[in-house]
Amino acid sequence: MKFEFKSSFDRSVKSFHGREKEEIKKVALQAINILSQDRMLHKGIGLKRLKGDFWEIRHGLKARILFRWEGNLVEFILAGDHNDIKRFLKNI
């Protein structure tokens, strides 16, 4: 399985502050670990299919990571809150 971080993901992570930024990175790495090895999900990470090939991973109530999972490729697209994800999906 291949993993790619889009520039939009990198930009969106920069908008978070200190500890939140580190938490987003940690969740993304956990997602890679889980998806690449078909491991059980950790209770704190909610994985949900949103629309077509788009999925989200939640960490707590605020932080969400949007990614596209197509075959053997997982593209991390955006990190943000519920409204950021909703806005992105509305415009595709």
C-alpha positions in Angstrom: 0.0 0.0 0.0 1.3 3.5 -0.9 0.7 6.6 1.2 0.9 10.2 -0.1 0.6 13.5 1.7 -0.8 16.2 -0.5 0.4 19.8 -0.2 -3.1 20.7 0.9 -2.7 18.4 3.9 0.6 20.0 4.8 -0.9 23.5 4.6 -3.9 22.5 6.7 -1.7 21.0 9.4 0.3 24.2 9.7 -3.0 26.0 10.7 -3.1 24.0 13.9 -1.1 25.2 17.0 1.6 23.4 18.9 0.2 20.3 20.6 -2.8 20.0 18.1 -0.3 19.9 15.2 1.6 17.1 16.9 -1.6 15.2 17.6 -2.7 15.4 13.9 0.7 14.1 12.8 0.5 11.3 15.4 -3.0 10.3 14.1 -1.9 10.3 10.5 1.0 7.9 11.4 -1.4 5.7 13.4 -3.7 5.6 10.4 -0.8 4.5 8.1 0.1 1.8 10.6 -3.5 0.6 10.8 -4.3 0.7 7.1 -1.0 -0.9 6.0 -1.3 -3.9 8.4 -5.1 -4.4 8.7 -4.9 -3.8 12.4 -7.7 -3.2 14.8 -8.7 0.4 15.3 -7.8 2.3 18.5 -10.8 3.5 20.4 -9.8 7.1 20.1 -9.7 7.0 16.3 -13.0 6.9 14.4 -12.7 5.7 10.8 -15.7 6.5 8.6 -16.4 6.4 4.9 -17.8 9.8 3.8 -18.4 10.0 0.1 -17.1 7.7 -2.6 -13.4 7.0 -2.0 -13.2 9.7 0.7 -12.7 8.6 4.3 -12.2 10.5 7.6 -10.4 9.7 10.8 -11.5 11.5 13.9 -9.3 12.2 16.9 -11.4 13.6 19.7 -14.2 16.0 18.8 -12.3 18.6 16.8 -9.5 17.1 14.8 -10.3 15.2 11.6 -8.2 14.0 8.8 -9.7 13.5 5.3 -8.1 11.0 2.9 -8.9 9.3 -0.3 -8.5 5.5 -0.4 -8.3 4.1 -3.9 -7.0 0.6 -4.4 -3.5 0.5 -3.0 -3.1 4.3 -2.7 -4.1 6.4 0.3 -3.8 10.2 -0.2 -4.0 12.4 2.9 -5.8 15.5 1.7 -6.9 17.7 4.6 -6.8 18.1 8.3 -9.4 20.3 10.0 -12.6 20.3 11.9 -16.1 19.1 10.8 -16.8 22.3 8.9 -13.5 22.2 7.0 -14.2 18.6 5.8 -17.8 19.4 4.9 -16.8 22.4 2.9 -14.1 20.4 1.0 -16.5 17.6 0.1 -19.2 20.1 -1.0 -16.7 21.6 -3.6 -15.6 18.3 -5.2 
